[in-house]
């Protein structure tokens, strides 16, 4: 099956997942949320940019597998938030390693580091009073995901190819997704949360997969 066909199936599965969340059809969520990520993994295993190395693909697939585990923990009847957070932390470590792999002499964006650091500090400042015992793990996670996005920016500045541009778009969407999730969970719930969080999340994973 082609990457285009798999992408279409992933889109349909993602839309079913979002609809099921709003309709509170948990069985559909249990099936289609992990299925969407499985389809994305198949895309990562199939797509081939000439500029990407086998190591890059392997690390991206490892990150997607960790994300799949995180999704399972977060959707269980008794949610395992810390376990899910740990799985996604491992996913970002894989993505950080992937974005640092196989591009030769690297350029590092000082302004990008400053922007991401400022954004992370602002988000933590807004969430801090509501985090309770989760202050330490959430702080580590925020640092990891922003480092992941910065590494994606550095890769694009160094390589300047289509794959690195797609990966950067995916990384930024991942930051947007987790920001919306954190805001809805710890600060203020909003009606469109599931659509925003899941829509940007699935798009982020798809773009990172396509970057292979």
C-alpha atoms as a printed R data frame, in Angstrom:
    type eleno elety resid chain resno       x      y      z
1   ATOM     1    CA   UNK     A     1   0.000  0.000  0.000
2   ATOM     2    CA   UNK     A     2   1.346  3.440 -0.924
3   ATOM     3    CA   UNK     A     3   2.150  6.224  1.524
4   ATOM     4    CA   UNK     A     4  -0.705  8.262  0.018
5   ATOM     5    CA   UNK     A     5  -3.224  5.482  0.651
6   ATOM     6    CA   UNK     A     6  -1.955  4.953  4.181
7   ATOM     7    CA   UNK     A     7  -2.147  8.712  4.818
8   ATOM     8    CA   UNK     A     8  -5.785  8.730  3.680
9   ATOM     9    CA   UNK     A     9  -6.591  5.816  5.981
10  ATOM    10    CA   UNK     A    10  -4.817  7.577  8.852
11  ATOM    11    CA   UNK     A    11  -6.869 10.718  8.189
12  ATOM    12    CA   UNK     A    12 -10.140  8.763  8.269
13  ATOM    13    CA   UNK     A    13  -9.077  6.943 11.453
14  ATOM    14    CA   UNK     A    14  -8.093 10.244 13.087
15  ATOM    15    CA   UNK     A    15 -11.455 11.816 12.241
16  ATOM    16    CA   UNK     A    16 -13.296  8.805 13.675
17  ATOM    17    CA   UNK     A    17 -11.204  9.103 16.857
18  ATOM    18    CA   UNK     A    18 -12.028 12.797 17.297
19  ATOM    19    CA   UNK     A    19 -15.731 12.188 16.663
20  ATOM    20    CA   UNK     A    20 -15.727  9.269 19.112
21  ATOM    21    CA   UNK     A    21 -14.168 11.459 21.804
22  ATOM    22    CA   UNK     A    22 -16.978 13.990 21.492
23  ATOM    23    CA   UNK     A    23 -19.654 11.296 21.332
24  ATOM    24    CA   UNK     A    24 -18.021  9.516 24.309
25  ATOM    25    CA   UNK     A    25 -17.796  6.245 22.396
26  ATOM    26    CA   UNK     A    26 -14.868  4.789 24.288
27  ATOM    27    CA   UNK     A    27 -14.675  1.520 22.373
28  ATOM    28    CA   UNK     A    28 -14.169  3.404 19.122
29  ATOM    29    CA   UNK     A    29 -11.468  5.510 20.771
30  ATOM    30    CA   UNK     A    30  -9.714  2.365 22.019
31  ATOM    31    CA   UNK     A    31  -9.641  1.015 18.457
32  ATOM    32    CA   UNK     A    32  -9.087  4.019 16.213
33  ATOM    33    CA   UNK     A    33  -6.705  6.155 18.281
34  ATOM    34    CA   UNK     A    34  -3.930  3.512 18.362
35  ATOM    35    CA   UNK     A    35  -4.854  2.415 14.824
36  ATOM    36    CA   UNK     A    36  -4.122  5.928 13.564
37  ATOM    37    CA   UNK     A    37  -0.620  5.818 15.015
38  ATOM    38    CA   UNK     A    38  -0.066  2.273 13.675
39  ATOM    39    CA   UNK     A    39  -0.915  3.556 10.194
40  ATOM    40    CA   UNK     A    40   1.515  6.440 10.689
41  ATOM    41    CA   UNK     A    41   4.217  3.944 11.686
42  ATOM    42    CA   UNK     A    42   3.596  2.030  8.453
43  ATOM    43    CA   UNK     A    43   4.031  5.305  6.553
44  ATOM    44    CA   UNK     A    44   7.358  5.931  8.276
45  ATOM    45    CA   UNK     A    45   8.536  2.457  7.330
46  ATOM    46    CA   UNK     A    46   7.612  3.023  3.695
47  ATOM    47    CA   UNK     A    47   8.502  6.606  2.755
48  ATOM    48    CA   UNK     A    48  12.066  7.226  1.617
49  ATOM    49    CA   UNK     A    49  13.701 10.617  1.163
50  ATOM    50    CA   UNK     A    50  17.128 10.234 -0.418
51  ATOM    51    CA   UNK     A    51  18.646 12.607  2.142
52  ATOM    52    CA   UNK     A    52  17.542 10.585  5.188
53  ATOM    53    CA   UNK     A    53  19.616  7.787  6.675
54  ATOM    54    CA   UNK     A    54  18.407  4.365  7.906
55  ATOM    55    CA   UNK     A    55  19.258  5.535 11.444
56  ATOM    56    CA   UNK     A    56  16.930  8.528 11.053
57  ATOM    57    CA   UNK     A    57  14.044  6.273 10.022
58  ATOM    58    CA   UNK     A    58  14.747  3.824 12.845
59  ATOM    59    CA   UNK     A    59  14.741  6.590 15.448
60  ATOM    60    CA   UNK     A    60  11.523  8.095 14.071
61  ATOM    61    CA   UNK     A    61   9.828  4.684 14.165
62  ATOM    62    CA   UNK     A    62  11.074  4.198 17.742
63  ATOM    63    CA   UNK     A    63   9.570  7.568 18.656
64  ATOM    64    CA   UNK     A    64   6.257  6.602 17.091
65  ATOM    65    CA   UNK     A    65   6.219  3.298 18.981
66  ATOM    66    CA   UNK     A    66   6.828  5.148 22.257
67  ATOM    67    CA   UNK     A    67   3.997  7.530 21.322
68  ATOM    68    CA   UNK     A    68   1.714  4.564 20.676
69  ATOM    69    CA   UNK     A    69   2.468  3.264 24.168
70  ATOM    70    CA   UNK     A    70   1.800  6.729 25.589
71  ATOM    71    CA   UNK     A    71  -1.560  6.905 23.827
72  ATOM    72    CA   UNK     A    72  -2.565  3.566 25.322
73  ATOM    73    CA   UNK     A    73  -1.687  4.712 28.848
74  ATOM    74    CA   UNK     A    74  -3.570  7.998 28.452
75  ATOM    75    CA   UNK     A    75  -6.790  6.428 27.170
76  ATOM    76    CA   UNK     A    76  -7.115  3.581 29.694
77  ATOM    77    CA   UNK     A    77 -10.249  3.590 31.873
78  ATOM    78    CA   UNK     A    78  -7.979  4.494 34.792
79  ATOM    79    CA   UNK     A    79  -5.714  7.024 33.146
80  ATOM    80    CA   UNK     A    80  -1.986  6.618 33.752
81  ATOM    81    CA   UNK     A    81  -0.911 10.211 33.143
82  ATOM    82    CA   UNK     A    82   2.641  9.909 34.482
83  ATOM    83    CA   UNK     A    83   3.228  6.652 32.589
84  ATOM    84    CA   UNK     A    84   1.902  8.266 29.419
85  ATOM    85    CA   UNK     A    85   4.086 11.319 30.021
86  ATOM    86    CA   UNK     A    86   7.133  9.055 30.419
87  ATOM    87    CA   UNK     A    87   6.379  7.306 27.117
88  ATOM    88    CA   UNK     A    88   6.066 10.590 25.269
89  ATOM    89    CA   UNK     A    89   9.259 11.818 26.938
90  ATOM    90    CA   UNK     A    90  10.995  8.743 25.505
91  ATOM    91    CA   UNK     A    91   9.434  9.537 22.112
92  ATOM    92    CA   UNK     A    92  10.890 13.034 22.171
93  ATOM    93    CA   UNK     A    93  14.314 11.680 23.097
94  ATOM    94    CA   UNK     A    94  14.090  9.471 19.992
95  ATOM    95    CA   UNK     A    95  13.041 12.439 17.855
96  ATOM    96    CA   UNK     A    96  15.849 14.588 19.269
97  ATOM    97    CA   UNK     A    97  18.355 11.887 18.332
98  ATOM    98    CA   UNK     A    98  16.755 11.521 14.885
99  ATOM    99    CA   UNK     A    99  16.904 15.240 14.128
100 ATOM   100    CA   UNK     A   100  20.559 15.310 15.194
101 ATOM   101    CA   UNK     A   101  21.507 12.325 13.014
102 ATOM   102    CA   UNK     A   102  23.217 12.278  9.647
103 ATOM   103    CA   UNK     A   103  23.317 15.908  8.511
104 ATOM   104    CA   UNK     A   104  27.043 16.624  8.862
105 ATOM   105    CA   UNK     A   105  28.220 19.974 10.227
106 ATOM   106    CA   UNK     A   106  25.243 21.545 11.998
107 ATOM   107    CA   UNK     A   107  23.937 25.054 12.325
108 ATOM   108    CA   UNK     A   108  22.463 25.979 15.700
109 ATOM   109    CA   UNK     A   109  19.814 28.665 15.933
110 ATOM   110    CA   UNK     A   110  20.491 30.976 18.887
111 ATOM   111    CA   UNK     A   111  17.328 32.974 18.254
112 ATOM   112    CA   UNK     A   112  15.334 29.742 18.026
113 ATOM   113    CA   UNK     A   113  16.708 28.580 21.368
114 ATOM   114    CA   UNK     A   114  15.700 31.916 22.889
115 ATOM   115    CA   UNK     A   115  12.170 31.777 21.492
116 ATOM   116    CA   UNK     A   116  11.581 28.197 22.654
117 ATOM   117    CA   UNK     A   117  13.052 28.914 26.104
118 ATOM   118    CA   UNK     A   118  10.835 31.981 26.493
119 ATOM   119    CA   UNK     A   119   7.767 30.032 25.399
120 ATOM   120    CA   UNK     A   120   8.544 27.204 27.817
121 ATOM   121    CA   UNK     A   121   9.047 29.618 30.712
122 ATOM   122    CA   UNK     A   122   5.749 31.350 29.934
123 ATOM   123    CA   UNK     A   123   3.810 28.078 29.740
124 ATOM   124    CA   UNK     A   124   5.263 26.817 33.005
125 ATOM   125    CA   UNK     A   125   4.516 30.138 34.680
126 ATOM   126    CA   UNK     A   126   0.862 29.886 33.648
127 ATOM   127    CA   UNK     A   127   0.490 26.209 34.544
128 ATOM   128    CA   UNK     A   128   2.616 26.151 37.718
129 ATOM   129    CA   UNK     A   129  -0.118 26.874 40.318
130 ATOM   130    CA   UNK     A   130  -2.218 23.945 39.010
131 ATOM   131    CA   UNK     A   131   0.486 21.281 38.576
132 ATOM   132    CA   UNK     A   132   0.719 20.108 42.178
133 ATOM   133    CA   UNK     A   133   2.917 16.997 42.459
134 ATOM   134    CA   UNK     A   134   3.445 17.000 38.689
135 ATOM   135    CA   UNK     A   135   5.684 20.085 38.690
136 ATOM   136    CA   UNK     A   136   8.937 18.148 38.206
137 ATOM   137    CA   UNK     A   137   7.806 15.687 35.491
138 ATOM   138    CA   UNK     A   138   5.954 18.379 33.552
139 ATOM   139    CA   UNK     A   139   9.001 20.669 33.680
140 ATOM   140    CA   UNK     A   140  11.227 17.896 32.324
141 ATOM   141    CA   UNK     A   141   8.691 17.118 29.620
142 ATOM   142    CA   UNK     A   142   8.369 20.759 28.540
143 ATOM   143    CA   UNK     A   143  12.155 21.019 28.282
144 ATOM   144    CA   UNK     A   144  12.298 17.818 26.209
145 ATOM   145    CA   UNK     A   145   9.598 18.745 23.693
146 ATOM   146    CA   UNK     A   146  11.029 22.229 23.167
147 ATOM   147    CA   UNK     A   147  14.507 20.766 22.722
148 ATOM   148    CA   UNK     A   148  12.988 18.414 20.157
149 ATOM   149    CA   UNK     A   149  11.457 21.336 18.257
150 ATOM   150    CA   UNK     A   150  14.741 23.274 18.424
151 ATOM   151    CA   UNK     A   151  16.651 20.287 17.041
152 ATOM   152    CA   UNK     A   152  14.126 20.068 14.194
153 ATOM   153    CA   UNK     A   153  14.757 23.759 13.476
154 ATOM   154    CA   UNK     A   154  18.519 23.204 13.524
155 ATOM   155    CA   UNK     A   155  18.182 20.253 11.147
156 ATOM   156    CA   UNK     A   156  16.155 22.315  8.693
157 ATOM   157    CA   UNK     A   157  18.639 25.204  8.865
158 ATOM   158    CA   UNK     A   158  21.476 22.755  8.202
159 ATOM   159    CA   UNK     A   159  19.933 20.503  5.557
160 ATOM   160    CA   UNK     A   160  17.373 22.815  4.002
161 ATOM   161    CA   UNK     A   161  15.600 19.945  2.239
162 ATOM   162    CA   UNK     A   162  11.963 18.901  2.012
163 ATOM   163    CA   UNK     A   163  12.297 16.177  4.639
164 ATOM   164    CA   UNK     A   164  13.701 18.514  7.281
165 ATOM   165    CA   UNK     A   165  11.020 21.130  6.516
166 ATOM   166    CA   UNK     A   166   8.265 18.536  6.957
167 ATOM   167    CA   UNK     A   167   9.868 17.348 10.218
168 ATOM   168    CA   UNK     A   168  10.031 20.924 11.536
169 ATOM   169    CA   UNK     A   169   6.347 21.465 10.757
170 ATOM   170    CA   UNK     A   170   5.546 18.251 12.602
171 ATOM   171    CA   UNK     A   171   7.641 19.236 15.617
172 ATOM   172    CA   UNK     A   172   5.923 22.630 15.882
173 ATOM   173    CA   UNK     A   173   2.495 21.003 15.643
174 ATOM   174    CA   UNK     A   174   3.525 18.609 18.431
175 ATOM   175    CA   UNK     A   175   4.357 21.603 20.635
176 ATOM   176    CA   UNK     A   176   0.973 23.137 19.765
177 ATOM   177    CA   UNK     A   177  -0.840 19.892 20.582
178 ATOM   178    CA   UNK     A   178   0.793 19.416 23.971
179 ATOM   179    CA   UNK     A   179   0.328 23.082 24.820
180 ATOM   180    CA   UNK     A   180  -3.403 22.782 24.157
181 ATOM   181    CA   UNK     A   181  -3.547 19.538 26.150
182 ATOM   182    CA   UNK     A   182  -1.757 21.102 29.122
183 ATOM   183    CA   UNK     A   183  -3.918 24.224 29.018
184 ATOM   184    CA   UNK     A   184  -7.138 22.191 28.899
185 ATOM   185    CA   UNK     A   185  -6.015 19.829 31.653
186 ATOM   186    CA   UNK     A   186  -4.375 22.199 34.114
187 ATOM   187    CA   UNK     A   187  -5.584 25.718 33.354
188 ATOM   188    CA   UNK     A   188  -9.007 26.033 31.745
189 ATOM   189    CA   UNK     A   189 -11.096 23.511 29.813
190 ATOM   190    CA   UNK     A   190 -12.390 24.565 26.401
191 ATOM   191    CA   UNK     A   191 -14.969 22.907 24.148
192 ATOM   192    CA   UNK     A   192 -12.764 22.412 21.111
193 ATOM   193    CA   UNK     A   193  -9.950 20.842 23.133
194 ATOM   194    CA   UNK     A   194 -10.225 17.320 21.722
195 ATOM   195    CA   UNK     A   195 -10.331 18.537 18.120
196 ATOM   196    CA   UNK     A   196  -7.360 20.862 18.637
197 ATOM   197    CA   UNK     A   197  -5.258 18.438 20.678
198 ATOM   198    CA   UNK     A   198  -5.884 15.338 18.570
199 ATOM   199    CA   UNK     A   199  -5.935 17.137 15.240
200 ATOM   200    CA   UNK     A   200  -2.540 18.751 15.773
201 ATOM   201    CA   UNK     A   201  -1.157 15.590 17.386
202 ATOM   202    CA   UNK     A   202  -2.059 13.268 14.516
203 ATOM   203    CA   UNK     A   203  -0.872 15.837 11.970
204 ATOM   204    CA   UNK     A   204   2.424 16.190 13.845
205 ATOM   205    CA   UNK     A   205   3.076 12.461 13.899
206 ATOM   206    CA   UNK     A   206   2.115 12.107 10.235
207 ATOM   207    CA   UNK     A   207   4.486 14.876  9.150
208 ATOM   208    CA   UNK     A   208   7.362 13.466 11.196
209 ATOM   209    CA   UNK     A   209   6.685 10.048  9.645
210 ATOM   210    CA   UNK     A   210   6.606 11.544  6.153
211 ATOM   211    CA   UNK     A   211   9.966 13.218  6.812
212 ATOM   212    CA   UNK     A   212  11.578  9.798  6.501
